[in-house]
Each structure stands twice: as structure tokens, then as C-alpha cells.
Amino acid sequence: MYQRRPGCLSGLLKLFMLDRLFGWMQRRFGYRSGSCMGCGCGVIMLIIFIMLASSIIFGTDWLRFSF
């Protein structure tokens, strides 16, 4: 049976939005925040970012150009 997976454009849009969200959260709570809790939050956010990015990358059909 055919599995419905998002296409290339959707995957690129999701990665772009994830990158923007990760940058904003790093500036606000993470490494670039300048507070002492930035190290702990930065590591946790990095692990979550890697998990979300890998799920987007491996769950996208990169040969199909659709949303």
C-alpha cells in the first residue's frame, strides 16, 4: 500500500521553520542568552532539534515536489 509522505517543498519549508525557531529559542533561552541556565537549556534544545530535523529529513519523499 502507498504511504503518504510529505514532498520536497514541504520538507524544505519545515526545515526552514525549524531553523528559525531553533535560532530564536537559542537567543532567548539557550547558549546565546547569556544566563547560567543557557548551557542546560541549550543542550536540551540541541537534542530536540536533532531529533526533529532527522524525523523531517528521513520522513520526506525528496523526489516528489508537492505540499
Backbone torsions as a table, in degrees:
resi	resn	phi	psi	omega
1	MET	NA	146.7	-177.8
2	TYR	-76.0	127.0	176.5
3	GLN	-92.6	130.6	-179.7
4	ARG	-86.0	113.4	178.9
5	ARG	-124.1	151.5	179.9
6	PRO	-66.1	154.3	-178.6
7	GLY	-86.3	-174.5	-175.4
8	CYS	-62.1	-47.1	-177.8
9	LEU	-64.4	-38.4	177.8
10	SER	-65.8	-41.0	178.0
11	GLY	-63.8	-42.1	178.2
12	LEU	-65.9	-39.5	177.9
13	LEU	-64.9	-42.0	178.3
14	LYS	-63.8	-41.9	178.2
15	LEU	-65.2	-38.8	177.8
16	PHE	-62.9	-46.5	-179.9
17	MET	-66.6	-37.1	176.9
18	LEU	-64.7	-39.4	177.9
19	ASP	-64.4	-44.0	178.6
20	ARG	-63.9	-42.6	178.7
21	LEU	-64.9	-41.8	179.6
22	PHE	-64.6	-42.5	177.7
23	GLY	-62.5	-42.7	178.8
24	TRP	-64.8	-43.4	-179.6
25	MET	-67.6	-35.0	177.4
26	GLN	-65.9	-41.1	178.3
27	ARG	-66.7	-34.4	-175.1
28	ARG	-84.2	-43.5	-173.0
29	PHE	-124.8	-18.7	-168.8
30	GLY	-94.6	-142.9	-174.4
31	TYR	-58.8	-39.1	-175.0
32	ARG	-85.3	4.0	-177.1
33	SER	-77.5	-24.4	178.9
34	GLY	86.2	1.0	179.3
35	SER	-98.8	165.5	-178.2
36	CYS	-73.2	-21.2	178.2
37	MET	-83.1	-1.4	-179.1
38	GLY	-63.6	-33.7	-179.5
39	CYS	-65.1	-47.8	-179.5
40	GLY	-66.0	-47.0	179.4
41	CYS	-66.9	-36.2	179.5
42	GLY	-62.8	-42.3	178.9
43	VAL	-66.5	-43.8	179.3
44	ILE	-62.7	-44.0	179.3
45	MET	-66.3	-35.3	177.9
46	LEU	-64.1	-42.9	178.7
47	ILE	-64.1	-43.5	178.2
48	ILE	-64.4	-40.7	178.5
49	PHE	-61.5	-44.6	-180.0
50	ILE	-63.2	-41.4	178.5
51	MET	-64.4	-45.1	-179.9
52	LEU	-67.4	-42.2	179.8
53	ALA	-63.9	-41.7	179.0
54	SER	-67.2	-34.6	177.5
55	SER	-68.7	-34.7	176.4
56	ILE	-69.1	-45.7	-176.2
57	ILE	-64.8	-46.0	-176.0
58	PHE	-84.7	-11.1	179.4
59	GLY	-101.4	6.7	-176.8
60	THR	-107.1	137.4	174.0
61	ASP	-86.7	97.4	-172.2
62	TRP	-72.7	-8.1	-179.8
63	LEU	-95.3	-3.5	-179.4
64	ARG	-110.3	123.8	-178.3
65	PHE	-97.9	85.2	179.2
66	SER	-157.9	169.5	175.7
67	PHE	-98.9	NA	NA
